[in-house]
Amino acid sequence: MEYIEPKPKLGSKVVWTVSDNVKSVVKYYAEYTGYTEDEIVDTYLSQLRDDPKFKEWLLGKRRNKRAISQVFPSVAREVEDIG
């Protein structure tokens, strides 16, 4: 028997304006997958971290330590462990 892992709690609420089309896509995709709309948005937006140009831009920013620790928390911990 495999144990069920708890779902991570989502952080803070935000208010964004999106098109009705995007809202519908998220709504029906959530219905299709059985996830909540919040989980769908969180999952897809988390994938933005994989964009190599975004990583390059973020690493090139001046005073980027806070941004890196917020966007890539595991990398920030690794850097702290090394230092």
N, C-alpha and C positions, 0 to 999 in steps of 0.2 A: 504494500500500500504506500502510495506517495502522499506526503503531507501537503496540505494546501498552504501556500505562502501568502501572508497578508499583502494586500495591495498597498503601495505607498500612498500616503496622504498627499493630496495636492495642496500647494501652498496658498497663496493669497488670491482673492478675487480681483479681477480686472474688468474694466469696461472698455470695449472696443466697438467700433462701428464696422460692420462687414456688409457686403451685398446680400440681398435676399437669396440669391443663387448659392452663395457660399454657405449661408446658414442652412439652407435646405440640404445641401450635400452633406454637411456635418450631421444634421439630424438623421437623415436616412442611412448614412454610413454607420452611425451609432446603433441604429435599429438593426441593421444587417449584422453587425459584429457582436452585439450584446454588450458593448461598452457604453459608458455614458458619453455625452457630448464633450464634457470636460476632459475625459481620458483620451478621446480621439484627438482633440486639439493639442493636448499636452504631448502626445506621442509624435504627432507630425511636426510640431514646432521644435521638439527636441532634436529632430533630424537635421535642423539647420546647422547644428554644430559640425556636421560632416562636410560642409561646404569648404573646400580648400582655400578659396579666395577670401571667405569670411575669416577663417583662421589666420591667414596671412595679414589681413587688415587689422584684426584685433591685436595680434602680436606686434604689429608695427606702430600701434597707438602709443603716444607718450602717456606716462602714468597709467599703465594698463593693468597693474597688479589686481585691483579690485574687480575690474571687468573680467579678467581671466579666471579669478577665483569664483565668480558668479556663474560664468558660462561653462567653465570646465572644472567643477569642484574636485574631481579625482586628480587632475593634473596639478592643481594647487596643493593638494595634500602631498603628492609625490615630491614636488619642489621643496616643501617644508621639511619632509623627511630627509632629503638629500642635504639640505642646508643645515 
